[in-house]
Amino acid sequence: MLDEPLSNLDVGLREGLLDMFQELFGETETASLYVTHDPWEAERIASRVVIIEEGRAVFSGGLRDLQADQPSEFARNIHRAMGSKSEKSETE
């Protein structure tokens, strides 16, 4: 279990550790619980995420599968945030 392991790190160290986690999780193919408030971080290292709202799982799957019509407002907000970053990346 990793509880927000990158929350207080500078960008360089954060990127290096994300690369390391991605490689480690891919090589070992073991289940890991990685807690983060950053959906882009979760998308980068996880094939499956669970979005928790008020102690309940409101979405489970790949973040790319998250739809705009989710029953949870919190999940819809994450969908919008993920979409706005994708749109920004495509225009740059």
One Martini backbone bead per residue (centre of mass of N, CA, C, O) as a GRO file, in nm:
protein
   92
    1MET     BB    1   0.095   0.037   0.024
    2LEU     BB    2   0.030   0.368  -0.115
    3ASP     BB    3   0.015   0.695   0.044
    4GLU     BB    4   0.088   0.951  -0.123
    5PRO     BB    5   0.412   0.937  -0.223
    6LEU     BB    6   0.414   1.231  -0.415
    7SER     BB    7   0.289   1.497  -0.275
    8ASN     BB    8   0.598   1.639  -0.172
    9LEU     BB    9   0.735   1.655  -0.456
   10ASP     BB   10   0.926   1.718  -0.694
   11VAL     BB   11   0.914   1.681  -1.027
   12GLY     BB   12   1.164   1.502  -1.077
   13LEU     BB   13   1.115   1.290  -0.858
   14ARG     BB   14   0.829   1.216  -0.938
   15GLU     BB   15   0.892   1.108  -1.224
   16GLY     BB   16   1.094   0.889  -1.137
   17LEU     BB   17   0.893   0.731  -0.953
   18LEU     BB   18   0.679   0.674  -1.163
   19ASP     BB   19   0.859   0.502  -1.340
   20MET     BB   20   0.926   0.292  -1.123
   21PHE     BB   21   0.637   0.201  -1.058
   22GLN     BB   22   0.559   0.114  -1.340
   23GLU     BB   23   0.776  -0.103  -1.366
   24LEU     BB   24   0.721  -0.266  -1.108
   25PHE     BB   25   0.419  -0.333  -1.157
   26GLY     BB   26   0.470  -0.474  -1.433
   27GLU     BB   27   0.672  -0.699  -1.341
   28THR     BB   28   0.505  -0.827  -1.088
   29GLU     BB   29   0.190  -0.847  -1.111
   30THR     BB   30   0.069  -0.702  -0.859
   31ALA     BB   31  -0.120  -0.599  -0.620
   32SER     BB   32  -0.208  -0.250  -0.562
   33LEU     BB   33  -0.222   0.021  -0.328
   34TYR     BB   34  -0.291   0.351  -0.463
   35VAL     BB   35  -0.294   0.668  -0.326
   36THR     BB   36  -0.477   0.943  -0.490
   37HIS     BB   37  -0.567   1.283  -0.623
   38ASP     BB   38  -0.434   1.203  -0.910
   39PRO     BB   39  -0.547   1.098  -1.213
   40TRP     BB   40  -0.281   1.100  -1.383
   41GLU     BB   41  -0.121   0.920  -1.199
   42ALA     BB   42  -0.310   0.677  -1.208
   43GLU     BB   43  -0.306   0.635  -1.517
   44ARG     BB   44   0.004   0.580  -1.544
   45ILE     BB   45   0.010   0.309  -1.325
   46ALA     BB   46  -0.290   0.207  -1.400
   47SER     BB   47  -0.540  -0.019  -1.519
   48ARG     BB   48  -0.697   0.025  -1.240
   49VAL     BB   49  -0.962   0.211  -1.088
   50VAL     BB   50  -1.085   0.365  -0.782
   51ILE     BB   51  -1.355   0.562  -0.698
   52ILE     BB   52  -1.390   0.761  -0.405
   53GLU     BB   53  -1.703   0.845  -0.229
   54GLU     BB   54  -1.781   0.862   0.079
   55GLY     BB   55  -1.667   0.546   0.107
   56ARG     BB   56  -1.746   0.487  -0.202
   57ALA     BB   57  -1.769   0.312  -0.485
   58VAL     BB   58  -1.819   0.481  -0.819
   59PHE     BB   59  -1.562   0.348  -0.967
   60SER     BB   60  -1.442   0.088  -1.207
   61GLY     BB   61  -1.141   0.114  -1.396
   62GLY     BB   62  -1.063   0.281  -1.661
   63LEU     BB   63  -1.031   0.615  -1.718
   64ARG     BB   64  -1.117   0.593  -2.025
   65ASP     BB   65  -1.413   0.471  -1.925
   66LEU     BB   66  -1.503   0.730  -1.828
   67GLN     BB   67  -1.809   0.893  -1.802
   68ALA     BB   68  -2.021   1.174  -1.818
   69ASP     BB   69  -2.280   0.984  -1.692
   70GLN     BB   70  -2.219   0.962  -1.412
   71PRO     BB   71  -2.373   0.949  -1.105
   72SER     BB   72  -2.120   1.089  -1.007
   73GLU     BB   73  -1.997   1.399  -0.965
   74PHE     BB   74  -1.704   1.336  -0.905
   75ALA     BB   75  -1.656   1.159  -1.160
   76ARG     BB   76  -1.733   1.381  -1.363
   77ASN     BB   77  -1.504   1.574  -1.281
   78ILE     BB   78  -1.278   1.387  -1.366
   79HIS     BB   79  -1.360   1.363  -1.659
   80ARG     BB   80  -1.328   1.663  -1.725
   81ALA     BB   81  -1.030   1.688  -1.644
   82MET     BB   82  -0.921   1.476  -1.840
   83GLY     BB   83  -1.030   1.613  -2.099
   84SER     BB   84  -0.884   1.889  -2.072
   85LYS     BB   85  -0.598   1.770  -2.092
   86SER     BB   86  -0.625   1.628  -2.365
   87GLU     BB   87  -0.698   1.880  -2.528
   88LYS     BB   88  -0.442   2.040  -2.460
   89SER     BB   89  -0.235   1.835  -2.577
   90GLU     BB   90  -0.349   1.842  -2.876
   91THR     BB   91  -0.288   2.168  -2.916
   92GLU     BB   92   0.041   2.162  -2.859
   0.00000   0.00000   0.00000
